[in-house]
């Protein structure tokens, strides 16, 4: 048994030595092959030649259509609705009659106030004449001085009564006017919330809503970093093509817009601010509450360097590509502009005629060796954003 064990140990030792020698030989052979064929370590990539294309760069923002003027119509006196002079959704003119509240008691109060004023004025005229007569008699010492003082007091009292009657008449006239609700401006009336016979009181219920619709506004939100750019638009002449919108059916709206205001403050929670555009709306295509896409021309206009977006890598919020330099690549940071479908504008970092890696960038690092597969032609035609 001992002899058998020793033979087994010798056999294992010889086998281990043979395997080690074989592995060492294979490693040396592999290194020799790599030295003879260094391209074996190169990463296979596809190249792309950088070119300039004519582009129209557009920044897009979600927007909401809002009226420049909008008001909730509410009663200011109590009573029953006796007449509605407009149809739901009708266009109205400024000053046009919309609703009427029962006027009978307000007309009666107005007439009573008129009568009270006339009576107060008549009394004032009487006591004023009495005062004049007493003052003449006083000059002749034909009447007691106390009587003149009483007459002056009567005149002052009568003047106060006239003032009170005028105030009462003004209040009655206001209530009478409030019984007719007129359009404060031209626009489109909404769907009535009441019908004839409904009882109303001051402030309740809301009768309807009136909105102006031509021109009309579109509100959209930008980041605070963009404020200087839009301030320049606001302070300079705005070309007609600067602001346009697209409707929900992706159809471009006929009329261009103008930037009219930037909100007073940045929202502290979101870091954004609201801007307002105004658009003509003669066909009433834009209705308050609609969502649209706001298109704003940016600096990427005319001949620009454009590359496929898939050639771009991102790391920690920075963008870069791999530029081909002989049989290796150099990593180069870019300043990107407008994204146009599968292409992107390069504002800084690349020049026309340079070659970059189009596919295979995931396996590359700074200075990586490469070998080119079938080269990819540059994108032809005109690049333009919608």
PyMOL commands that set and color helices and strands:
alter all, ss='L'
color gray80, all
select helices_A, chain A and resi 2-36+38-41+104-139+145-178+224-235+309-311+361-363
alter helices_A, ss='H'
color red, helices_A
select strands_A, chain A and resi 43-49+51-66+70-74+79-84+91-92+97-101+180-182+187-189+199-200+206-211+216-223+243-246+257-262+272-279+291-308+313-315+318-325+328-340+343-348+355-359+370-372
alter strands_A, ss='S'
color yellow, strands_A
deselect
rebuild
show_as cartoon
